Amino acid sequence: MADSQEYDIVILGAGSGGYAAALRAAELGMTVALIEADKLGGTCLHRGCIPTKALLHSAEVADTIRESAGVGIKGTLDGIDMAGVNSFKDGVVTRLFKGLQGLVSSRKVELVQGWGKLVAPNAVEVDGKRYTGKNVVLASGSYSKTLPGLELGGRVLTSEQALELDHVPSSAIVLGGGVIGVEFASLWSSFGAEVTIIEGLPNLVPAEDVALSKGLERAFRKRKIGFHTKTMFSGVEQDENGVKVTTEDGKTFEAEVLLVAVGRGPATEGLGYEEQGVPMERGFVRTDERLRTGVGNVYAVGDIVPGLQLAHRGFQQGIFVAEEIAGLNPAPIIESGIPRVTYSEPNVASVGLTESQARETLGEDNVLTLDYNLGGNGKSQILQTAGFVKLVREKDGPIVGVHMLGARLGELVGEGQLIVNWEAYPEDVAALVHAHPTQDEALGEAALALAGKPLHSHN
């Protein structure tokens, strides 16, 4: 090997998990090589969370203008300028990207541009050069999946291509009613497209508490967003005019484009993981609760580790691994304590156990729930949003789940995660003073009711 260099940590992948590990490790005085074939920041910054949320903000503004007469403001929506929308979105991404580049260079992390491959339990090779690490962190991220026999291209798009569209499709079929599918359905509908979601499972956002799923479905019906659950995809044909989708129950749907939003797969193929003995399962990297693979000092973080595929999970795992390597013995990350937000209109936000998970783990008769309707919340009335806060508690024990539906409720998930992760009792939360009028009060009122002291709701 012509060229080789040794570091405390070599990280393969500079998305949320990889760059967080690099920044924390450098802060702890370690030498770091951060290897990335694409752009620093990964999927979340360039093709995922940030650009989609920018588009969803544009969609919210469109809805606000469209509905302005209801609050006494005369306004007209003259149309969607997709070039302007994309310019806004790209501007947000560029500013964050520049900030991240500055952070990485200021921490003296060596950023290596190129396609890396694990060639030994302690080494990654890029373009013939070997980067040896006392520790190696695998953080290669994920890609948009498709279904067997469903070819992408033309009018059949993944979320990456949907983000780059230079026009609003007049109509769209969204295959998959999970987070990505629901968010695109929401924003395209706000932009004036006719949208139909096809989902194989019984509900939209099927990983959420069923009350949230049903609430979102009610809101989507009101918004005239079509959806068909328990419906399996069979095939698609496309021509210059559009797509024709068939389902296994013999139905056909026609639209301008088909968005394939059937989840994200682990990007691990061809990276040398299996050859080096890294334990794999269906393309994912298997780790213990301390994110060790069991091969040498090789760790894995982010979307390649089975569990929630969320940027903030990868980010926290990156920090965890850096601290673990530094000997700080951080507390393991509890998966159920990670907050989840779907930024559709209305927002779906949750943390902790769903009601059915709680009944399964704590016992059928050991669980109490409470729904607090936003109809009684002043700020929600001002924002003209409907929805609810649902709390799940262990009988005579702490709150184990917080589930919320309504405009802007994604911003409340922070208090929700403190409640769940600090194992607060309803009485603890009820004793806190929540500012008025805020939507945050809904959490306080729900806790009051669950503690047996309902003020604005029936117990």
Buried (B, 14 or more C-beta within 10 A) or exposed (E): EEEEBBBBBBBBBBBBBBBBBBBBBBEBEBBBBBBBBBBBBBBBBBBBBBBBBBBBBBBBBBBBBBEBEEEEEEEEBEEBEBEEBBEBBBEBBEEBBEEBBEBBEEBEBBBBBBBBBBBBBBBBBBEEBBBBBBBBBBBBBBBBBBBEEBEEEEBBBBBBBBBEBEEBBEBBBBBBBBBBBBBBBBBBBBBBBBBBBBBBBEBBBBBBBBBBBBBBBBBBEEBEBBBBBEBEBBEBEBEEEBBBBBBEEEEEBEBBBBBBBBBBBBBBEEBBBBEBEBBBEEBBBBBEEEBBBEBBBBBBBBBBBBBBBBBBBBBBBBBBBBBBBBEEEBEEBEEBBBBBBBBBBBBBBBBBBBBEBBBEEBEEEBBBBBBBBBEBBBBBEEBEBBBBBBBBBBEEBBBBBBBBBBBBBBBBBEBBBEBBBEEBBBEBBBEEEBEEEBBBBBBBBBBBBBBEEBEBBEE
